[in-house]
Amino acid sequence: MRRALQLVIIAAALGVAVTPFPRELVERLYSRGAYSVIQPRLTGFSNHLPFALFDVTLVAVIIAVLAMWILGIRRMAHGTALTTAANLSISGKTDGLGQYTYTVKNLQPFVSTATDLPTSGALVVTGADSSVIVNAIANGVRLDYSDNTSGVVTKSNSVSWSDFFSNY
């Protein structure tokens, strides 16, 4: 019964995903409806903040992906090794940020076992004017900062995994 319900939900989601919405409906409900109510308020709110909301969202997504990854590791059978890697790029243009591009690229897949956080692996997060390389080390993370995208490390900082998740 439960499996059948899951299949019905998946089929319904696929049906909604491939069915085009009528333009008039989108225009009325979203463009002239929800968007016209939300956009001025959100823009007014974000203009008073000393940081870009998109940056906060990007960091939150990265932390959420890492947290889901760690939960997956903890549920694995003891002694099983897990290797993961992912790349993503986000770019666009907004009134507040102007033109922006952020990339997250795996330099070396992250490797961990059922009882441990990653002990090896590296990724680089690059923005317009800076980048940071995140290296998994035996007891935590080494962060190598660059003030520009040349890759020249200008500052390094090693932290435990718990400090990394609570401060970044």
Residue pairs with C-beta under 8 A, 6 or more apart in sequence:
42 53
43 95
43 96
46 52
46 53
46 96
47 96
52 96
52 97
53 96
54 94
54 96
54 97
54 100
58 90
58 102
59 168
62 104
62 125
63 165
63 168
65 86
66 165
67 165
69 84
69 110
70 117
72 82
73 82
73 112
73 113
73 114
73 116
73 117
74 114
74 115
76 82
76 113
76 114
77 114
78 113
78 114
78 115
79 113
79 114
80 113
80 114
81 111
81 112
81 113
82 111
82 112
82 113
82 114
83 109
83 110
83 111
84 109
84 110
84 121
85 106
85 109
85 110
85 121
86 104
86 106
87 103
87 104
87 105
87 106
88 103
88 104
89 101
89 102
89 103
89 104
90 100
90 101
90 102
90 103
91 99
91 100
91 101
91 102
92 99
92 100
93 99
93 100
94 100
100 127
100 128
101 127
101 128
102 125
102 126
102 127
103 124
103 125
103 126
104 123
104 124
104 125
105 123
105 124
105 126
106 121
106 122
106 123
107 122
107 123
107 124
107 133
108 120
108 121
108 122
109 121
110 118
110 120
110 121
110 123
110 136
111 118
111 119
111 120
111 121
112 118
112 119
112 136
117 136
117 161
118 136
119 136
119 137
119 138
120 136
121 135
121 136
122 133
122 134
122 135
122 136
123 133
123 134
124 131
124 132
124 133
124 134
125 131
125 132
125 134
126 149
128 149
129 147
129 148
129 149
130 145
130 146
130 147
130 148
130 149
131 145
131 146
131 148
131 149
131 151
132 143
132 144
132 145
132 146
133 143
133 144
133 146
133 153
134 141
134 142
134 143
135 141
135 142
135 143
135 144
137 158
139 160
139 161
140 158
140 159
140 160
140 161
140 163
140 164
141 158
141 159
141 160
141 161
141 164
142 156
142 157
142 158
143 156
143 157
143 158
143 159
144 153
144 155
144 156
145 153
145 154
145 155
145 156
145 157
146 152
146 153
146 154
147 154
159 167
